[in-house]
């Protein structure tokens, strides 16, 4: 899909979309719980549909109507030999479900599309090799065989918190207790805290046992619940960033006490408005594209803790460097540091490329509201925010969608 954005000023009040990160967690817990659970305020993004597909593959049954998922839980151990879990392009889904597949001595395959299987999985591969568990990877799938045993696990804390969360979902179901030792540095700690919050909401106990360790009692069972997904700071940031481009937008539905690390965006926006700030993205890597766009709109900026941006749906530093150049803005990328140089935005003379990355598309849209522009591959927003462009239209922006890229 190609989208053309006309220069304009966003105005209005809009609710933040549901948190994709918390929806993954609540749905997964619901799918493992005894009885029937209800999860409210769920958006049908491609990533969330992938998680529901995988729960169904493991034996859960659900309905999804008007943002409400009603789900009858399952025991993942009972799924048949050769069960296929279609993870689409969702890194969270793949990394959350792989340890659940290892609970059984039956072979399970997790498939992916796009760049999913090119993203790091070495933490799980090393774990399986060290413990004699089955692990075989191809370009578009990974096949595993357990059974996983309770015990002490040491894993790196600086690659992705999703590996930690994946083990946290599975280990409580084992007969014995376990411990996770995270080799520092531990990044995206807020996402681990969100997983612990979701586990606790479904009656499962796990807790920090020091700065770099987690304790997980065994023999537990998820309990059915009725819960509501909170608003999403990650995508809410793109809406509030419209104010940096001269807009008058109020974003509602965000919990000020949320554990989401991306809630820091308000403070980061304020620092960028004051001048070319230096900001750390270690615990909020998903804010990278919108912050780079904000820096381009304002006074430039320096961003540290950026090395993991290479491992997302695109190499986000390189992608933003390529696209910002079309606006006349220079982005310099180093190993763990990105600098957006101050400059004057100019209308892009050629179409912008979404790089098959939802957050790149939304960041480019922000800039295009100032200069105008056409974005190829805009359908990437379906990964996390399917009605993003409809929302912009409600905010009085002129958006023209074309079914096919031109």
One Martini backbone bead per residue (centre of mass of N, CA, C, O) as a GRO file, in nm:
protein
  406
    1UNK     BB    1   0.097   0.035   0.021
    2UNK     BB    2   0.016   0.371  -0.055
    3UNK     BB    3   0.098   0.692   0.099
    4UNK     BB    4  -0.038   1.024   0.113
    5UNK     BB    5   0.088   1.324   0.261
    6UNK     BB    6  -0.028   1.620   0.367
    7UNK     BB    7   0.010   1.914   0.468
    8UNK     BB    8  -0.047   1.962   0.829
    9UNK     BB    9  -0.273   1.990   1.117
   10UNK     BB   10  -0.315   1.840   1.411
   11UNK     BB   11  -0.649   1.769   1.555
   12UNK     BB   12  -0.738   1.646   1.876
   13UNK     BB   13  -0.884   1.349   2.019
   14UNK     BB   14  -0.711   1.043   2.128
   15UNK     BB   15  -0.677   0.713   2.167
   16UNK     BB   16  -0.481   0.491   2.262
   17UNK     BB   17  -0.368   0.215   2.180
   18UNK     BB   18  -0.321  -0.089   2.247
   19UNK     BB   19  -0.101  -0.287   2.402
   20UNK     BB   20   0.095  -0.516   2.256
   21UNK     BB   21   0.275  -0.620   2.483
   22UNK     BB   22   0.039  -0.686   2.683
   23UNK     BB   23  -0.136  -0.861   2.501
   24UNK     BB   24   0.052  -1.093   2.465
   25UNK     BB   25   0.067  -1.167   2.769
   26UNK     BB   26  -0.235  -1.204   2.837
   27UNK     BB   27  -0.301  -1.415   2.618
   28UNK     BB   28  -0.101  -1.629   2.700
   29UNK     BB   29  -0.204  -1.672   2.985
   30UNK     BB   30  -0.494  -1.742   2.901
   31UNK     BB   31  -0.403  -1.995   2.722
   32UNK     BB   32  -0.286  -2.142   3.007
   33UNK     BB   33  -0.553  -2.147   3.147
   34UNK     BB   34  -0.795  -2.235   3.337
   35UNK     BB   35  -1.046  -2.207   3.151
   36UNK     BB   36  -1.203  -1.887   3.110
   37UNK     BB   37  -1.102  -1.596   2.938
   38UNK     BB   38  -1.081  -1.226   2.935
   39UNK     BB   39  -0.977  -0.989   2.678
   40UNK     BB   40  -0.958  -0.650   2.663
   41UNK     BB   41  -0.855  -0.432   2.437
   42UNK     BB   42  -0.797  -0.558   2.135
   43UNK     BB   43  -0.586  -0.549   1.863
   44UNK     BB   44  -0.574  -0.668   1.513
   45UNK     BB   45  -0.286  -0.733   1.479
   46UNK     BB   46  -0.051  -0.930   1.341
   47UNK     BB   47   0.090  -1.011   1.607
   48UNK     BB   48  -0.164  -1.097   1.764
   49UNK     BB   49  -0.261  -1.309   1.562
   50UNK     BB   50  -0.014  -1.489   1.602
   51UNK     BB   51  -0.066  -1.562   1.897
   52UNK     BB   52  -0.343  -1.689   1.846
   53UNK     BB   53  -0.251  -1.907   1.651
   54UNK     BB   54  -0.059  -2.050   1.857
   55UNK     BB   55  -0.267  -2.119   2.068
   56UNK     BB   56  -0.441  -2.290   1.880
   57UNK     BB   57  -0.219  -2.500   1.810
   58UNK     BB   58  -0.209  -2.588   2.131
   59UNK     BB   59  -0.555  -2.582   2.197
   60UNK     BB   60  -0.684  -2.329   2.198
   61UNK     BB   61  -0.992  -2.131   2.237
   62UNK     BB   62  -1.145  -1.864   2.036
   63UNK     BB   63  -1.277  -1.529   2.046
   64UNK     BB   64  -1.314  -1.224   1.824
   65UNK     BB   65  -1.489  -0.931   1.947
   66UNK     BB   66  -1.474  -0.605   1.972
   67UNK     BB   67  -1.184  -0.639   2.133
   68UNK     BB   68  -1.266  -0.937   2.238
   69UNK     BB   69  -1.116  -1.207   2.416
   70UNK     BB   70  -1.220  -1.547   2.426
   71UNK     BB   71  -1.050  -1.803   2.630
   72UNK     BB   72  -0.958  -2.141   2.617
   73UNK     BB   73  -0.744  -2.321   2.768
   74UNK     BB   74  -0.417  -2.493   2.773
   75UNK     BB   75  -0.195  -2.769   2.733
   76UNK     BB   76   0.106  -2.767   2.570
   77UNK     BB   77   0.192  -3.071   2.603
   78UNK     BB   78  -0.059  -3.202   2.426
   79UNK     BB   79   0.038  -3.147   2.173
   80UNK     BB   80   0.111  -3.259   1.882
   81UNK     BB   81   0.305  -3.400   1.679
   82UNK     BB   82   0.418  -3.144   1.464
   83UNK     BB   83   0.340  -2.882   1.550
   84UNK     BB   84   0.230  -2.566   1.412
   85UNK     BB   85   0.366  -2.231   1.454
   86UNK     BB   86   0.247  -1.920   1.334
   87UNK     BB   87   0.444  -1.614   1.363
   88UNK     BB   88   0.511  -1.466   1.124
   89UNK     BB   89   0.658  -1.136   1.227
   90UNK     BB   90   0.679  -1.219   1.543
   91UNK     BB   91   0.907  -1.199   1.790
   92UNK     BB   92   0.744  -1.243   2.045
   93UNK     BB   93   0.608  -1.504   1.967
   94UNK     BB   94   0.855  -1.678   1.919
   95UNK     BB   95   0.996  -1.629   2.206
   96UNK     BB   96   0.750  -1.716   2.385
   97UNK     BB   97   0.691  -2.016   2.255
   98UNK     BB   98   0.943  -2.193   2.255
   99UNK     BB   99   0.946  -2.290   2.556
  100UNK     BB  100   0.666  -2.425   2.540
  101UNK     BB  101   0.760  -2.642   2.333
  102UNK     BB  102   0.981  -2.763   2.545
  103UNK     BB  103   0.785  -2.914   2.749
  104UNK     BB  104   0.800  -3.131   2.531
  105UNK     BB  105   0.881  -3.448   2.356
  106UNK     BB  106   0.754  -3.305   2.119
  107UNK     BB  107   0.754  -3.195   1.812
  108UNK     BB  108   0.813  -2.848   1.713
  109UNK     BB  109   0.702  -2.577   1.490
  110UNK     BB  110   0.831  -2.251   1.402
  111UNK     BB  111   0.713  -2.002   1.199
  112UNK     BB  112   0.816  -1.758   0.939
  113UNK     BB  113   0.834  -1.424   0.814
  114UNK     BB  114   1.040  -1.254   0.654
  115UNK     BB  115   1.287  -1.160   0.906
  116UNK     BB  116   1.245  -1.337   1.158
  117UNK     BB  117   1.475  -1.577   1.121
  118UNK     BB  118   1.714  -1.346   1.131
  119UNK     BB  119   1.675  -1.319   1.413
  120UNK     BB  120   1.767  -1.367   1.720
  121UNK     BB  121   1.825  -1.724   1.880
  122UNK     BB  122   2.085  -1.814   2.042
  123UNK     BB  123   1.988  -1.853   2.330
  124UNK     BB  124   1.820  -2.110   2.265
  125UNK     BB  125   2.030  -2.277   2.121
  126UNK     BB  126   2.230  -2.297   2.356
  127UNK     BB  127   2.037  -2.426   2.557
  128UNK     BB  128   1.977  -2.683   2.395
  129UNK     BB  129   2.263  -2.786   2.359
  130UNK     BB  130   2.342  -2.799   2.669
  131UNK     BB  131   2.061  -2.998   2.725
  132UNK     BB  132   1.982  -3.194   2.483
  133UNK     BB  133   1.798  -3.042   2.285
  134UNK     BB  134   1.599  -2.982   2.028
  135UNK     BB  135   1.754  -2.810   1.730
  136UNK     BB  136   1.619  -2.662   1.421
  137UNK     BB  137   1.723  -2.447   1.146
  138UNK     BB  138   1.582  -2.229   0.913
  139UNK     BB  139   1.478  -1.970   0.717
  140UNK     BB  140   1.144  -2.033   0.825
  141UNK     BB  141   1.238  -2.217   1.083
  142UNK     BB  142   1.184  -2.392   1.406
  143UNK     BB  143   1.286  -2.697   1.567
  144UNK     BB  144   1.164  -2.863   1.865
  145UNK     BB  145   1.275  -3.057   2.168
  146UNK     BB  146   1.217  -3.203   2.455
  147UNK     BB  147   1.245  -3.168   2.786
  148UNK     BB  148   1.223  -2.933   3.001
  149UNK     BB  149   1.404  -2.831   3.292
  150UNK     BB  150   1.449  -2.763   3.593
  151UNK     BB  151   1.653  -2.473   3.704
  152UNK     BB  152   1.958  -2.324   3.611
  153UNK     BB  153   1.985  -2.012   3.427
  154UNK     BB  154   2.215  -1.863   3.189
  155UNK     BB  155   2.162  -1.541   3.040
  156UNK     BB  156   2.163  -1.290   2.836
  157UNK     BB  157   2.062  -0.935   2.892
  158UNK     BB  158   2.154  -0.778   2.593
  159UNK     BB  159   1.955  -0.873   2.355
  160UNK     BB  160   1.661  -0.983   2.485
  161UNK     BB  161   1.382  -0.990   2.690
  162UNK     BB  162   1.220  -1.222   2.544
  163UNK     BB  163   1.380  -1.461   2.660
  164UNK     BB  164   1.300  -1.421   2.950
  165UNK     BB  165   0.994  -1.430   2.913
  166UNK     BB  166   0.969  -1.710   2.789
  167UNK     BB  167   1.072  -1.858   3.047
  168UNK     BB  168   0.861  -1.737   3.245
  169UNK     BB  169   0.616  -1.889   3.117
  170UNK     BB  170   0.730  -2.195   3.150
  171UNK     BB  171   0.871  -2.267   3.432
  172UNK     BB  172   0.615  -2.278   3.629
  173UNK     BB  173   0.514  -2.569   3.494
  174UNK     BB  174   0.723  -2.708   3.642
  175UNK     BB  175   0.788  -2.906   3.913
  176UNK     BB  176   1.030  -2.728   3.959
  177UNK     BB  177   1.247  -2.498   4.046
  178UNK     BB  178   1.379  -2.176   3.929
  179UNK     BB  179   1.660  -1.992   3.771
  180UNK     BB  180   1.759  -1.663   3.659
  181UNK     BB  181   2.057  -1.558   3.502
  182UNK     BB  182   2.172  -1.233   3.416
  183UNK     BB  183   2.390  -1.120   3.197
  184UNK     BB  184   2.551  -0.849   3.184
  185UNK     BB  185   2.356  -0.647   3.049
  186UNK     BB  186   2.029  -0.521   3.132
  187UNK     BB  187   1.773  -0.492   2.902
  188UNK     BB  188   1.455  -0.403   2.909
  189UNK     BB  189   1.333  -0.434   3.207
  190UNK     BB  190   1.035  -0.343   3.174
  191UNK     BB  191   0.944  -0.603   3.017
  192UNK     BB  192   0.986  -0.795   3.250
  193UNK     BB  193   0.787  -0.655   3.442
  194UNK     BB  194   0.541  -0.708   3.262
  195UNK     BB  195   0.552  -1.013   3.286
  196UNK     BB  196   0.521  -1.028   3.593
  197UNK     BB  197   0.247  -0.889   3.595
  198UNK     BB  198   0.096  -1.098   3.424
  199UNK     BB  199   0.145  -1.343   3.597
  200UNK     BB  200   0.012  -1.231   3.856
  201UNK     BB  201  -0.275  -1.192   3.727
  202UNK     BB  202  -0.267  -1.534   3.685
  203UNK     BB  203  -0.128  -1.665   3.958
  204UNK     BB  204   0.185  -1.621   3.905
  205UNK     BB  205   0.509  -1.679   4.040
  206UNK     BB  206   0.760  -1.415   4.011
  207UNK     BB  207   1.101  -1.287   4.089
  208UNK     BB  208   1.323  -1.091   4.204
  209UNK     BB  209   1.683  -1.190   4.308
  210UNK     BB  210   1.798  -0.929   4.224
  211UNK     BB  211   1.946  -0.757   3.963
  212UNK     BB  212   2.026  -1.061   3.795
  213UNK     BB  213   1.764  -1.222   3.917
  214UNK     BB  214   1.530  -1.506   3.905
  215UNK     BB  215   1.240  -1.645   4.063
  216UNK     BB  216   1.081  -1.984   4.000
  217UNK     BB  217   0.832  -2.147   4.085
  218UNK     BB  218   0.691  -2.452   4.080
  219UNK     BB  219   0.383  -2.601   4.013
  220UNK     BB  220   0.205  -2.416   3.842
  221UNK     BB  221  -0.110  -2.225   3.765
  222UNK     BB  222  -0.310  -2.084   3.559
  223UNK     BB  223  -0.563  -1.833   3.595
  224UNK     BB  224  -0.855  -1.720   3.529
  225UNK     BB  225  -0.951  -1.407   3.359
  226UNK     BB  226  -1.049  -1.052   3.366
  227UNK     BB  227  -0.902  -0.825   3.130
  228UNK     BB  228  -0.726  -0.515   3.044
  229UNK     BB  229  -0.578  -0.336   2.805
  230UNK     BB  230  -0.359  -0.107   2.787
  231UNK     BB  231  -0.217   0.156   2.682
  232UNK     BB  232   0.018   0.270   2.424
  233UNK     BB  233   0.323   0.423   2.429
  234UNK     BB  234   0.464   0.351   2.165
  235UNK     BB  235   0.223   0.465   1.976
  236UNK     BB  236   0.149   0.726   2.128
  237UNK     BB  237   0.405   0.883   2.047
  238UNK     BB  238   0.317   0.946   1.751
  239UNK     BB  239   0.078   1.123   1.829
  240UNK     BB  240   0.227   1.334   2.016
  241UNK     BB  241   0.440   1.421   1.797
  242UNK     BB  242   0.247   1.611   1.636
  243UNK     BB  243   0.313   1.859   1.825
  244UNK     BB  244   0.606   1.904   1.707
  245UNK     BB  245   0.447   1.987   1.419
  246UNK     BB  246   0.200   2.187   1.543
  247UNK     BB  247   0.000   2.045   1.701
  248UNK     BB  248  -0.339   1.952   1.868
  249UNK     BB  249  -0.294   1.680   2.074
  250UNK     BB  250  -0.486   1.438   2.257
  251UNK     BB  251  -0.389   1.169   2.470
  252UNK     BB  252  -0.555   0.887   2.572
  253UNK     BB  253  -0.526   0.593   2.786
  254UNK     BB  254  -0.278   0.648   2.982
  255UNK     BB  255  -0.090   0.505   3.229
  256UNK     BB  256   0.106   0.663   3.468
  257UNK     BB  257   0.174   0.358   3.613
  258UNK     BB  258   0.318   0.225   3.406
  259UNK     BB  259   0.574  -0.016   3.298
  260UNK     BB  260   0.636   0.120   3.046
  261UNK     BB  261   0.925   0.240   2.907
  262UNK     BB  262   0.788   0.441   2.683
  263UNK     BB  263   0.689   0.670   2.886
  264UNK     BB  264   0.950   0.858   2.836
  265UNK     BB  265   0.873   1.036   2.589
  266UNK     BB  266   0.789   1.304   2.720
  267UNK     BB  267   1.070   1.378   2.829
  268UNK     BB  268   1.221   1.355   2.556
  269UNK     BB  269   1.067   1.570   2.405
  270UNK     BB  270   1.139   1.804   2.597
  271UNK     BB  271   1.445   1.792   2.548
  272UNK     BB  272   1.434   1.841   2.238
  273UNK     BB  273   1.297   2.125   2.258
  274UNK     BB  274   1.545   2.267   2.406
  275UNK     BB  275   1.752   2.069   2.246
  276UNK     BB  276   2.040   1.878   2.176
  277UNK     BB  277   2.000   1.594   2.305
  278UNK     BB  278   2.092   1.321   2.527
  279UNK     BB  279   1.978   0.980   2.468
  280UNK     BB  280   1.859   0.674   2.612
  281UNK     BB  281   1.765   0.342   2.449
  282UNK     BB  282   1.800   0.078   2.616
  283UNK     BB  283   1.476   0.075   2.740
  284UNK     BB  284   1.362   0.218   2.435
  285UNK     BB  285   1.395   0.117   2.122
  286UNK     BB  286   1.105   0.183   1.989
  287UNK     BB  287   1.165   0.506   1.994
  288UNK     BB  288   1.372   0.573   1.781
  289UNK     BB  289   1.219   0.678   1.521
  290UNK     BB  290   1.058   0.910   1.662
  291UNK     BB  291   1.311   1.056   1.776
  292UNK     BB  292   1.450   1.112   1.508
  293UNK     BB  293   1.217   1.279   1.396
  294UNK     BB  294   1.212   1.490   1.621
  295UNK     BB  295   1.501   1.589   1.577
  296UNK     BB  296   1.448   1.685   1.285
  297UNK     BB  297   1.229   1.900   1.369
  298UNK     BB  298   1.434   2.036   1.557
  299UNK     BB  299   1.781   2.012   1.696
  300UNK     BB  300   1.848   1.744   1.726
  301UNK     BB  301   2.058   1.446   1.826
  302UNK     BB  302   2.160   1.206   2.081
  303UNK     BB  303   2.197   0.838   2.070
  304UNK     BB  304   2.201   0.579   2.291
  305UNK     BB  305   2.162   0.243   2.286
  306UNK     BB  306   2.144   0.133   1.948
  307UNK     BB  307   2.241  -0.163   1.860
  308UNK     BB  308   1.946  -0.313   1.848
  309UNK     BB  309   1.825  -0.178   1.585
  310UNK     BB  310   1.933  -0.400   1.382
  311UNK     BB  311   1.709  -0.632   1.513
  312UNK     BB  312   1.467  -0.555   1.369
  313UNK     BB  313   1.262  -0.527   1.106
  314UNK     BB  314   1.496  -0.330   1.082
  315UNK     BB  315   1.754  -0.116   1.027
  316UNK     BB  316   1.679   0.168   1.181
  317UNK     BB  317   1.920   0.349   1.136
  318UNK     BB  318   1.958   0.306   0.830
  319UNK     BB  319   1.669   0.375   0.745
  320UNK     BB  320   1.664   0.667   0.860
  321UNK     BB  321   1.904   0.772   0.701
  322UNK     BB  322   1.780   0.734   0.419
  323UNK     BB  323   1.514   0.906   0.471
  324UNK     BB  324   1.626   1.173   0.587
  325UNK     BB  325   1.783   1.252   0.332
  326UNK     BB  326   1.515   1.330   0.174
  327UNK     BB  327   1.491   1.586   0.391
  328UNK     BB  328   1.800   1.691   0.456
  329UNK     BB  329   1.898   1.480   0.677
  330UNK     BB  330   2.148   1.382   0.908
  331UNK     BB  331   2.258   1.042   0.987
  332UNK     BB  332   2.467   0.902   1.234
  333UNK     BB  333   2.625   0.574   1.256
  334UNK     BB  334   2.707   0.372   1.521
  335UNK     BB  335   2.734   0.107   1.721
  336UNK     BB  336   2.593   0.288   1.999
  337UNK     BB  337   2.526   0.546   1.802
  338UNK     BB  338   2.315   0.837   1.729
  339UNK     BB  339   2.309   1.115   1.492
  340UNK     BB  340   2.109   1.407   1.461
  341UNK     BB  341   2.127   1.659   1.254
  342UNK     BB  342   2.081   1.969   1.208
  343UNK     BB  343   1.800   2.108   1.014
  344UNK     BB  344   1.612   2.148   0.712
  345UNK     BB  345   1.321   2.069   0.600
  346UNK     BB  346   1.237   1.892   0.301
  347UNK     BB  347   1.083   1.795   0.042
  348UNK     BB  348   1.052   1.506  -0.102
  349UNK     BB  349   1.143   1.395  -0.437
  350UNK     BB  350   1.091   1.108  -0.330
  351UNK     BB  351   0.995   0.830  -0.225
  352UNK     BB  352   0.924   0.659   0.054
  353UNK     BB  353   1.049   0.399   0.278
  354UNK     BB  354   0.926   0.152   0.510
  355UNK     BB  355   1.095  -0.124   0.543
  356UNK     BB  356   0.889  -0.319   0.675
  357UNK     BB  357   0.823  -0.089   0.916
  358UNK     BB  358   0.610   0.047   1.130
  359UNK     BB  359   0.795   0.270   1.268
  360UNK     BB  360   0.896   0.401   1.011
  361UNK     BB  361   0.629   0.488   0.890
  362UNK     BB  362   0.539   0.671   1.129
  363UNK     BB  363   0.784   0.861   1.124
  364UNK     BB  364   0.742   0.963   0.830
  365UNK     BB  365   0.462   1.077   0.873
  366UNK     BB  366   0.537   1.301   1.063
  367UNK     BB  367   0.711   1.457   0.853
  368UNK     BB  368   0.487   1.475   0.626
  369UNK     BB  369   0.303   1.683   0.779
  370UNK     BB  370   0.508   1.915   0.698
  371UNK     BB  371   0.596   1.841   0.370
  372UNK     BB  372   0.516   1.597   0.258
  373UNK     BB  373   0.437   1.262   0.120
  374UNK     BB  374   0.544   0.935   0.002
  375UNK     BB  375   0.463   0.592   0.106
  376UNK     BB  376   0.605   0.292   0.089
  377UNK     BB  377   0.482   0.027   0.261
  378UNK     BB  378   0.243   0.115   0.472
  379UNK     BB  379   0.128  -0.171   0.572
  380UNK     BB  380   0.320  -0.213   0.823
  381UNK     BB  381   0.117  -0.106   1.046
  382UNK     BB  382  -0.037  -0.383   1.090
  383UNK     BB  383   0.148  -0.500   1.312
  384UNK     BB  384   0.031  -0.263   1.545
  385UNK     BB  385  -0.157  -0.024   1.364
  386UNK     BB  386  -0.414  -0.051   1.155
  387UNK     BB  387  -0.559   0.256   1.225
  388UNK     BB  388  -0.360   0.494   1.180
  389UNK     BB  389  -0.475   0.653   0.928
  390UNK     BB  390  -0.756   0.696   1.043
  391UNK     BB  391  -0.661   0.865   1.280
  392UNK     BB  392  -0.543   1.097   1.116
  393UNK     BB  393  -0.809   1.179   0.983
  394UNK     BB  394  -0.946   1.254   1.261
  395UNK     BB  395  -0.698   1.483   1.284
  396UNK     BB  396  -0.717   1.651   0.999
  397UNK     BB  397  -0.566   1.478   0.799
  398UNK     BB  398  -0.429   1.419   0.475
  399UNK     BB  399  -0.513   1.094   0.343
  400UNK     BB  400  -0.380   0.880   0.080
  401UNK     BB  401  -0.485   0.568  -0.038
  402UNK     BB  402  -0.320   0.285  -0.194
  403UNK     BB  403  -0.336  -0.042  -0.264
  404UNK     BB  404  -0.079  -0.001  -0.446
  405UNK     BB  405   0.226   0.020  -0.525
  406UNK     BB  406   0.394   0.293  -0.735
   0.00000   0.00000   0.00000
